[in-house]
Amino acid sequence: MIASNLTELRLARSLSRPQLARHAKVARAHLWAIETGKFVPGISTLEKLSKALGVGLGRLLTKSDFEMLLEDPFVRNVQGFLPSLNLKHRQSILETLQVAPQKRRNSKK
């Protein structure tokens, strides 16, 4: 779980392994071993990686829909506008976001 979450987060941020290793102050070989599941990192390494990726430590350990939604590029772009929206507009956006994954799954069938 840690390996796949770490790789997914790194790629979502368009970071290479060397770039992430440098930002997290972790050896490249160590990062490679973590991402390939050959090594289970300790808490201090996980903290460095989560800080470098800009996520909470829990995101490396689990994959919640809420956290993944907040990482979406579209959601990040509109986050600044949310305070200026009224309640009706916010609810409309949330309803659209909730339905979108279902529509995408149905269209693949």
Secondary structure, 3 states (H helix, E strand, C coil): CHHHHHHHHHHHCCCCHHHHHHHHCCCHHHHHHHHCCCCCCCHHHHHHHHHHHCCCHHHHHCCCHHHHHHHCHHHHHHHHHHHHCCHHHHHHHHHHHHHHHHHHHHHHC
